[in-house]
Every structure is written in structure tokens, then in C-alpha cells.
Amino acid sequence: MAAASAASAISLNSSSGSSSSNGNPINNNSKNSKSQIMIPIHVWPNPNSRSCQWQSSSSRRWVPLSTKAAAKDDKPTKITADADADADADADANAAKQKKQMQQRNRLELEDVNPVGLGRRSRQLFDEVWRKFSGLGQISSTSRADERDALDALLIREGPLCEFAIPGAQNTTVLVVGPTSRIGRILVRKLLLRGYTVKALVRKTDGQAEEMLPRSVEMVKGDVGDPSSLKAAVEGCNKIIYCATARSTITGDLYRVDYRGVYNLSKAFQDYNNKLAQLRAGKSSKSKLLLAKFKSPDSLHGWHVTTGTYFQDVIASKYDGGMDAKFEFTDSGAAVFSGYVFTRGGYVELSKTLSLPLGRTLDRYEGLLLSVGGNGRSYILILEAGPTADASQSKLYFARISTKAGFCRVRVPFSSFRPVKPDDPPLDPFLVHKLTIRFEPRRQRPVEGPSGVKQDPRSFTLILEYIKALPSGQETDFVLVSCTGSGLEPTRRDQVLKVKRAGEESLRRSGLGYTIIRPGPLKEEPGGQRALIFDQGNRISQGISCADVADICVKALHDSTARNKSFDVCYEYVAEQGKELYELVAHLPDKANNYLTPALSVLEKNT
């Protein structure tokens, strides 16, 4: 009753009628009841008023107000002096509160002028506005779990609420190897959000995969170390992302996952593409074209060795030390091109006129792949292009390649060939009809022999295994997540990197369009928060979040600049003295910008 006595009594009078003494609503049978509006108000009884006879604790009543009476305001509202004092106190408190808030707003802090913070808040605001805008006219969200499950496949596959949709994603099936890894869990959800069909390869003994992966993911049980179990996994797939890692540092486990796993999966994918091509009575566009394979003495037929010199004067003859070369099939079963050049300006060549299968031309391919061995010399590849009927119209194009001591595989894209005569047009692979391998003593780097003695750069030995043409394509077929070795223990770093590099090399030899990503030490952080560095040269040392690596994998699927490239990536950092030459991309990775294209466009291809 103390609260009731302190409260003020409010009486409302209008021309439409009057309130009864018991507080009930006005009689609806009054003459002006057509314009009445019913509004709820709280009425506290005044103990000094005789008309207040009720003692109920709930004093909410419905009081009708006439719109005409409210507009005329015939009788003013009566308010007691206590209510007036309380209203003034509340107004003063609100004014002081508003003044304090204005002072806090006017106070400038360091975070308010931080450009990174400003950019981040602006992106969040824009994302929120875009989310609301894109949600107009779309399916409203629901809190019922059964309805969410029913619409899950629709929202992901058809994408009416998806902000990340990529053209062509609905027709692309991606096989994710290692879907339960640190990167794989994020990668699967990114692919689903963008509308891809996702297949996940899980181990037969991995029973937790069903609980960790979304329901819309098609799971295929298999082991990368077992080639027979991979046939069903690659069935119906267009692209592969390999982010599996060995569960231990045991050599056998590393070898099975990081090397044999990549080899088995790339081979199974090629076999599947060849199978599809045979059903179409053709050959897979992802298969290499064999130009020469040196496996018997008969394979040397058609190859000719010639010698020459750049100088045709008397002075050159004074420095003629002789030169000789031969191309033979040895007893060990190898085709060896060897010799020496002691003449100033001299060179030796091994050439052959190409004979391609019927209906095949090199314009459908993007370069050459040579499997060679030897003592680490550099050579010049020369392609002769033009009409075969008229040799005078032929034009020469060259590209320099380097080999390593021992066996290696060298990829030479057609785009790297330059005309011998600057006025000639660029190379047209369709007109290529002759291939030449030239050795010359110029620009040879010194190479140490097995005993540590430097070899004479004027002698050479080149072992040829095969020469193939690489298939062309606009997009990558196989994305491999490797590592840089940073953050690993020194005792196991070399062991891990050796197996990782072997797996990378097997992918390059497969003929598939590849993208090899070597991230720094992985961190469990949100993605898109820091700028990234893309580099080639094993110079980075900083870490990177798993979400950023997953985002790079997704963007590389349809980026033509990512095809046939290997690169390192990490967070932005200040380079050490003498190591400042790296490519910095000052873009935060998010859905609004394609940072990968400018980052990879300056990096070397076929690496």
C-alpha cells in the first residue's frame, strides 16, 4: 500500500463518455462508441479517492479513447505534485545520462583511427547489409531442427541463401582426401557453401568421420595406400584436393600417405579419365602424348647428331680444339647422348623430325616433358615450325633448360620458346615438325664430380628416357597441400620433406594440371584477418591459419593462374636482411576479392 499511496491518480475524461467508478471499461453502447480506440494503461488507485473501492494487486484496465476527443483535448489530465516531482527527477537523470554518452562518443581513441580496425568494421557492416539485402524475398529461417535438416541439402546445393556461389560449382564434384584433418574440416564446409558436390575419402577404420562431416557429404571408404580402393573414390569426380597427413612420423607411414598416396590417387584419376575417353571413342584430354621413348636400340632411329659453330672466320679456326658427340644405346639399357666441344663458338645437336599420330597436333598441348639424367649440364631445346613442304619458310624457336646430376624431369611450356629472329611471330605449336637438343659450352655452370673435383664444362652426358607433350587446360585438376618444413623439429624435418617432395614430383609427372600449396606452420585462427605472402624459394618462416589455406584451395580450383604452379604461403612479415625479394599481396582473403590471381600471376609456372 506504500507504493500505491506514493503513486499518482490519473483520470481521463473525453466527450465520448465517462469512466464508471469501479474502473470497468466504458459502455460500448454510448453514442460515440464508433470512434473509440482501446489502449492498455496502468492505473494505480489513490487511497484518498472515494471512487476507488477495489483492492486488487493487478490494476491493469482497458480504457477507451475517442479519436475525436483525444484531438480536441477537452479536459486536461490531472497529475499530482508527487508525480510531477518524479517526472522532473527522471528527466534530469536521462539528460545526465545522455550528456555522459555524448562525452564518451566524442572521446577519440587509438582504435578509432586504426586503419585495420576501420576496414574490418566496414567489411562487417557491409556484410551485414548485404546479408539482409540478399535475404529479401528468400526462404525465411526457422528454428525447428527437423525443418533445418530438410532444407539443408536444398540451401547448399541450390544455393538460394548462399552468398559464396561460384559459377559452375553445381556441376563440379570435388574429392577431398583427408576430410577430418585440420584443413579438411574447414575445406569441406567451404566447398558446400559454394555449391560444390563433395565426396570424402575416409579410412575403413575411421568411425568418427560420420559424426564430424555434414550429412550432405558423400563418404567413400578407402585407403590411399591401397590402389584398388581408390577406383570407387574417383568415380564421378572432376577435381581432387589432397590434404591428408600421416598420423605418425614413422618412415613407413610417411611413405604410404605422402608419396604412395599421391601417386596412387593421381594414377587412379588418370585411369578414370582414360576410361571416360574410351567410352567416347577418343583419348583423354588429360593424357600426355608420347613423342619419343628410348627403351630399345630401335628407338634411336631417326635421331641425327650434327656439329656446328657460330663463327665462320679464320680466327675461329685458330682456337679449334675439336668436338665430337654420339648417341648410342648402352649395354645397361640407356640411350646416351654424350661428347665434348673444345672449339670456340662450337656446338653439337641431336635432332629428329617428329611423326605424330594421325589427327594429333601439338596445339592441343601446352608444353614438353623430358625425363633425362646426366651430369647436370644445361641445354637448348629448338623447335622448327612451318610448312613441311617448304623448308625455307620454317622458323626456329629456342628455350634453355637445366638438368641436375642424376635423373630429373623437366617441364618446358611452349610459351617459354622465343624466336631466333626477333621479327618472327610467336611459336604456333600446330606447325612444329622438328625437335633439336643442342649443347654448347657457353653459360655452363661448374659442377663437382663424385670425388669433389670440378668437371670440365665442355664435356657432357645426357641420358634420355622419354619426351612427352603435356596436355593443356585452363584449370587445375589436383590440388596438393604440402608443407615448407618450418616449425618441424630438426631431427625429423629432413625426413618429412624428403617424402613430401617425392609426392610432389609424382604429381608433376602424372600429366594432370596441378597446384601444390606449401603453407607455413598451421594455426587455429579465423581466416581473412591478415595479409598473405606468396613466394617461391623456401624463404618463409611464419605461420598461417587453417582457414586461409582452405580458402586458397577453393580459389585455386577455377583459377587459371594456379595451374601447374608450386608456391609457399604464410602471413605477412618483415623479411630478414638480404631476403627482401618476395611477392607481397596486400589483400585480405575474403569472398569480396580474388587475391589469388594477382598473387600467382607473377610466379613461375611448371615449378
Sequence and secondary structure as in RCSB ss.txt:
>XXXX:A:sequence
MAAASAASAISLNSSSGSSSSNGNPINNNSKNSKSQIMIPIHVWPNPNSRSCQWQSSSSRRWVPLSTKAAAKDDK
PTKITADADADADADADANAAKQKKQMQQRNRLELEDVNPVGLGRRSRQLFDEVWRKFSGLGQISSTSRADERDA
LDALLIREGPLCEFAIPGAQNTTVLVVGPTSRIGRILVRKLLLRGYTVKALVRKTDGQAEEMLPRSVEMVKGDVG
DPSSLKAAVEGCNKIIYCATARSTITGDLYRVDYRGVYNLSKAFQDYNNKLAQLRAGKSSKSKLLLAKFKSPDSL
HGWHVTTGTYFQDVIASKYDGGMDAKFEFTDSGAAVFSGYVFTRGGYVELSKTLSLPLGRTLDRYEGLLLSVGGN
GRSYILILEAGPTADASQSKLYFARISTKAGFCRVRVPFSSFRPVKPDDPPLDPFLVHKLTIRFEPRRQRPVEGP
SGVKQDPRSFTLILEYIKALPSGQETDFVLVSCTGSGLEPTRRDQVLKVKRAGEESLRRSGLGYTIIRPGPLKEE
PGGQRALIFDQGNRISQGISCADVADICVKALHDSTARNKSFDVCYEYVAEQGKELYELVAHLPDKANNYLTPAL
SVLEKNT
>XXXX:A:secstr
 HHHHHS      BTTB   TT     TTSTTGGGEEEEEEE    TT TT     S  EEEEEEEHHHHHHT S
     HHHHHHHHHHHHHHHHHHHHHHHHHH   GGGG HHHHHHHHHHHHHHHHHHHHTTTS      HHHHHH
HHHHHHHT TT S   TTGGG EEEEESTTSHHHHHHHHHHHHTT EEEEEE TT TTHHHHS TTSEEEE  TT
 GGGGHHHHTT SEEEE    SS  HHHHIIIIIIHHHHHHHHHHHHHHHHHHHTTS  TTS EEEEE SSGGGG
TT EEEEEES  SHHHHHT   EEEEEEE TTS EEEEEEE STTEEEEEEEE    TT  GGGEEEEEEEEEEB
  EEEEEEEES TT GGG EEEEEEEE  BS EEEEEEGGG EESSTTS    GGGEEEEEEEE STT    B T
TS B  TTEEEEEEEEEEEEE  SS SEEEE    TTS HHHHHHHHHHHHHHHHHHHHT S EEEEEE SEE  
 SSSS EEEESSS     EEHHHHHHHHHHHTT GGGTTEEEEEEE     TT    EEE    STT   HHHHH
TTS S  
